[in-house]
């Protein structure tokens, strides 16, 4: 390849040789530094003989090598042409839209060794595309509620920075996040609406994104309305509402929640501390009306923590600290659960301090033991049963336990802010989720077809969110004024139980759309 030279006017003025062979090709690009907004440069080439005479009607082949700044090749198809009567070939090269560099080679089609080349650089002048995703279904938020803002940004080179500003009732809080050069990124920011936020459309969200070349773009602003009547909000695609509010007689200190496959009612482990519970009981709540059955399903002896059902709902199981796992059986005559009994030898102190529990069709009853720091297995339910350890004594304040669709076992650890996965054969423990889950308590696997399907729902007892996590991050499915402690799912509906917080007693909420 011979080096290119500028096309001098004197050279262009030379006469054309009738039968001379090409000896060189001069190539020029104008401009040689291309803006990605236009992506176009003009190619001019001159084919000449050995004595410098321009050659008319010479066939040429043009090829372009082009890579962006990340080393990605962007192919531009080669093409052919012919010189005019003055020995020149001129055309436009388009499609140079990525920040990078390249070389244009113009060769004699008959003798490819006779060629010339010119280099070009493309400077990115294309700003990113940025959009604020609606944080709630109807763009309403409530005083004292948290909410997350997701910003979707795309750029042909990559995004370097996203800044979100919430003005108005949030006093212009700013937050920023590096998006690690991704060409397509959704970044998330968390905010809290102040208790004294002004009512009405008083919060405006702004977002600015910067790409790796320094180009900036702003999203269309989103206005949020502060509504004091809101106690739970959900992201688009889900709807929610409160089922019932607690009183001094019920939901005074709830800990566990389950939905019966038998009668479709909600069963809550509640520690009301007064009659008729005498300290603790399991209560039945109608999910349609929110009415609480005044007759306790069963009264406990200590602190009732967990409620679970087998697949058909024939049996209701509960934990009663200390030391007790109990069972009730469905009575078709009374249409209630009765005939109570225990599933373990209480005198053996195993489990010693059980919290939530699940029923595995193969392994039997599984519960997390806070005192023994392990998952305990009761293969059969019998008052003389001696449960065994499924894991080693390696857990730190375990609270929730759930089963995945293929029999996976998940455990929430309150102290370490993590979700663990337990091997059902060996009992080996590994980390499933270790970020974005402050003080996880109740957990439940979510199927269905929603964008949250195939993930684990987690009630964050140290936050005001229920999140869905697949092990690579957490997305909120509900923002609450109160602190959730357990969650249950029936079909496409989720139920959230909150503990006393924000000057309220326990509450039950419904989320639909899963």
N, C-alpha and C positions, 0 to 999 in steps of 0.2 A: 504494500500500500504506500503510495506516495503522499507526502504531506500536502494539504490543501493550501491554496494561496488566494488572496482576494482577486476578484476579476477586474483587472485594470482596463480603463477605457481604451487605452492604446492597443491592448490585445484584442478587444472586441472589434476594433476598427480594421483589423487585418483582413485581407481577402481570403476567400475559401479555396482550399485546394480541391481539385476535381477528383483525384484518385488517391490521395494520401491516406495512410493508415493512422488510427488514433495512437497517440503516444502518451497522453496524460489527460486527467480530468481535474478541473478546478471546481471546488464546491464552496458555496457560501449560504449561510442561514441568516435570515433577517426577520425577527431578532434571534440572537443566539441564547438570550435569557428570556424564557417564555413564562407568561403568567398563566397559572392553572385556570383562572377565570375564563380566559380565551382559549388556551390550549392549542394555539395555531402558530406556525412559523412558515415563512416563505422560503422555499428551496430554489436556488439558482445554481446551475452547473454549466460548465463550458467544456466541450470535448475538443481537443486540439491535436494537431500533428506534431512531429518532432521539432519543426521549426517554429511552433507556436501558432500556426494557422488554424483558425476555428474550422470544424468539420460539420457540414450540414447533413441532415437526415441520418444521423448515427443512432443506432439502437442502444439504449442504456437500461440498466436494471438498478432499482433503488431498494435498499434494505435498511432497516432501522433497528438498532439495539437500544432498549429502553428499560431501566429499572427505577423503582422508587427508592426513597431514602431508607426503607426497611429491607431492601434487597429483593423485593418482589418484582418479577419480570412482567412487564405489560406489553403484550405482543401487538405490534402494528404490522398488518400484512404487507409483504413486499409488492412492488408493482414495477411495470415497465413503461418506457416512453421513448421518444425520438427527439433529436435536436432539431431546431428550426433552421431556416436558411442562413441564420447568422451563427449557427453552431451552438445555440443555447437551448437548454431545457429548463423550464420553470414550472413550478406547481406549488400548491399549499399542502403542508403536512398538518393534520388535525389529530385530536385525541390525546394530546399531551396534557393530561389533567391531574397527574399525580406528581407530587413534589419529588424530584429525582434528577437523573441525568441520562444522557444517551449519546449515540453517535449515528449519523446518517452517512451511508456509503453509497456513492454513485459509481457504477462500474460499466465499462463497455460490455455490451451483451455478447459480443463476439469474442472478446478477449478480456476475461474477468480480472486478469492481473493488472489491466490498465484501469485504475480507479482513483478516486479521490474521496476525502471524508471531511466532515465538519462535526464538531461536538456542540451539544446544547445542554442547558440546565433549565429545569422547570421549578419555579418558585410557587409554593402553595399560596394561593390567594382566595381559596374557597373556604368560607367559614363553616363551622359545624352546624348541624341541624339539631336544635334542642327543644324539648317539649316537657312541660310539667304534667305528670300524670295525676288525675284527680285523686286526692288522698282519701276521700270518703264518697259514698254512693251519691249523695245529693249536695256535696260541697258544704255540708253543715258540720260544725264541731260544737262541743259543749265546754263550758267553763270547768277548769280542773281536769280536763281530759287530755291525754297525749294524742299525737298523731304523727305519722311518718309521711314524708314527702319523697316520692320517687321521681327522678329526672332521667329521661331517656335521651341520649346523645349519640349521634352518628357522625363520622367524619372519614373521608377517604384515606387520610393518613393516620389519624389517631388522636384521641382526646387526652389532654394533659391535666385539665383542671375544670371542676364544676363548682360554682358558688351559688348558694341559695340564700335569699334574703326574705324574711317574713316581716313585713312592716305593719304599722297600725297597732292593734292590741298586743302585738308581741314585741313592741319597742325595737323593731329593726334588728332582730337577732340574725347574726350571720354565721354561716358554716361553710366549710369547703372540704373538698375531697379530691385526691389525685385518682384518676381513672386508669393509670398504668399504661397509657398509650393505646388503649383498646379502640378499635374502629367502630364498635357498637357496644355501648355501655349503658347500664341502668344503675344509677347510684342513689343511695337512700340517706335521708337526713331525718332526725327525730326532733320534734318540738313538743312543748307543753303549753296548752292554753291557760293563761292565768285565771285564778278563781274570779278575779274582778274584771275580766275582759268585758269591754263594752259590747252590748247586745247589738246584733245586726251584721251587715256585711263589712266588718271592721278589720279583717285580716287579708292582706294582699301578698301573694307569693310571687317572687321574681327569681329567675335563674339565668345565669350567664355561663357559657361554656367556652373554653379556650382549647384550640387544637395544638399539636406539636409544633406548628409553624407560627404560633402566636395569633392566629386569626380568632376573632371572638364573635359570638352570636348570642342574642337574648331570646328567651322563650316568651310566648304570649303570657301575660300575667294571669294568675288565677285568684279569684276573690272567694274567700270563705266567710260563711255567715255563722256568727256565734249565737247559739240557741240554748238558753238555760234549761230547757225541758229535756235536753238530750243527756242520757246516762250511759249510752253505748252507741258507737258508730262502727261501721264496717267499710272496707274498701269496695269499689265498684264490682258488681256481680253478686254481692251478698247483701242480705237484708237482716235486720235484727230488731229486737225489742225486749223489754223486761217482762217476765212471766209473773213474778211475785216478789214482794218485798218482805223482809223478815220483821218479826215483832219480838217482844220479850218472851213469847211462848214458843216460837218456832223460828228456825234459821238464825238463832242467836249466836251460834258458834259452829257452823257447818264445816265438815272436813272432806266428805266423799260423796260422789254422785254416780248413779247408774240408771239406765233405762231398761225396764223389764220387757223382754221379747214376748212374754205371756200376755200382759195387759196394757203395754205401752205407757205405763205410768212412770214418773220419776221417783226414785228412792234416794233419800238423802240421809247420810250419817250426820246427826245433829247433836251437839252437846249444849243443850239449852240451859241446863243447871236448874230447872224448876219442873214442877208437875206439868203433865203426867210423865215426863221423861225420867225424873229423879236423877238428873245429871247427864244422861245420854240416851239417845234412842235412834231408831231408823224411822223416818217419816215418809209418807207417800204424798206426792204432789201431782195434781192433774196438769199436764203441760198445756192443755187448751184453755182452761179457765184460770189457772194459777191457784186454785183452791187447795188448801192443805187439809188432809184427813186429820180430824182431831184425835183419832185413836192411833196411838203409836203402833207401828208394825212390830217392834220389839224394843224392850228397854234394856240398856246395857248396864254393865257393872263398873266400867272404868271410863275411858275416853274412846268413843267409837270413831274410827278413822276411815275405813274403806268399805265399799259396797260393790258386789259383782254378781253376775248371773252366769249360769251355764248357757249353752247355745239355744236351748229351747225355752229357757226361762222357768223351768220346773223347780229349780233350786236357787235360792238367794243366799249368798255368802256375805259375811261381814267380819271385820276385825274389831276387837274390843281390848284395848290395852288396859292392863298388861296381860300377856300370855294367851289370849283367847282368839280362836277362829271359830265362828259359829255358822250354822246353817238353818234356813227355814225352807219348807217345802210347800208348793202351791196346793191349795185345797180347792178342788173344783166345786164343792158344795157351798162353801162360804165365799168363794172368789177372792180369797186372801192367802197370804203366806202365813203358815203357822207350823206347829210340830217342831219346835226349836230343839237344837242339840249342838254339841261341840264337835269339832273336827280334829282335835288334838288333845293329848294328855296335858292338862293344865299344870299339873304338878311337875312336869319335866322342864318347864321354863323354856320351851322351844316350840314356836318362836317366843322370844322374850318381849319384844316391843314391836308388834306388827303394825304397818301402816296400810297402804293400798294393796289390793290383791286382784288377781285375774284367774280365770279358769282355763287351763290348757287342755285340749281334748286328749292328749297323750300323757303329759306329765302330771296332770291333776291340778291342785291348788298351788299357786305361786304367790308368795307375799314377800315384801321387803321388810327386813328386821333392822331397826335403827340401833338396837342395843348390841346385837350380834354382828352387825355390819355385813350382812350377806342377804342373798335371796334364798328363802326357805321353801322347800317343796313338801307338800302333803299329798302323797299319791292317792290316798283314800281319806274319806271323811268319817272319822270314828273317834269317839271320846278317849280311846286307848291308843290312838295313832301316835307314832313318834316321827315327826317330820325330819327330813334330811336337808343337808346344805347343798344347794345347787352350785353356789359359788364359794370361793374362799372368803375369809373375813376381811374384805378389801374395800368395802363401800364406806362412804362418809356421809352420814345423814341421808340415806335413801328415803324417798317419799312416794313417788309414783311408779307404776309398772304397767306395761302394755304389751300386746302381742301384735306382730306384723302379719301380713297376709300369708306369708310362707312359714309362719311359726317363729318368726324372729322375736326375741325378747328384749325389751327396752326398759331402762331404769333411769329415773331422774334423781340427781344428787343435789340436794339443797345447798350444801355448804360449798361445793366446788363449782356450782353454776354450770353443770354439764349434763348431757344425756349420754348414757352408756348403752352398749350393745352386749348382750350376754349370749355366749354360744350354748345352745340348748343341749348339746352332747357333752362338751368338756367343762362347761361353766366358766370358760375363759371370758374375761371382761376387756372390752376395747372401747375407745371413745367414738361416739356417733356424732355428737354435736357439742362444741365447746366454746361457742361465742354467741352473743345475743340472746342468752337464756338466763337472765338473773333470777336466782332462787326458784328454779322450776319445781313444781309440785305435781299436780295431776297431768297425765299424758294419755293420749288416745290416738290410734292409727286411723288415718282418714283415707277412704277409698273414693268412689264417686268419679265424676268426670269434670269437676271444676278445675280451674288453674292451680288449686291447692292440693289436688288429688295426688295420692302416692307419697304422702308426707306424714310426719308426726305432729299432732297438735299438742301444744304445751301451754299449760296455765302457769303464768309467771307470777308467783305469789309475792315477789318483791317488786313487781311492776304493775302497770295497769293495762296489760296487753295479753291477749292469747295469740300465739304465733304458730306458724306452720314451718317445719324444718324438714329438709330431706338429707341433712347431714352436711350441707355446704353453705349454710346460711339460714337466717330466719326472716319470714315475712309475716307481718301482722294480719290476722283475720278479724280482730276486734280490738277496739280501744274502749276502755271502761273507766268510769269514775272510781270504781272499787277495785280491789285486788283479787284476781281470780285464784281459786285454789284447786278446782277440778273441772274436767270437761268430759262429756259423754256424747257419742254420736249414734244416731239412729237413722239409717237411710241417708237422705240429703240434708238432714237437720242436725245441728249441733246444739248442745245445752251447756251453759257455763254457770258454774257455782262460784260466788264470790264470798269472801269472809268479811267480817265487820271491818270497815275502813271508811274514811272520808265522812265520819259521823253518821254512817249507816250501818244497820245490821246486815246479815247475809242476804244475798239476793240470787234469784235465778233468772237467766237470760236465754233467749232463743236466737240462733243464727241459722238462716235458711239459704240455700243455694249451693250447697256442697255436692 
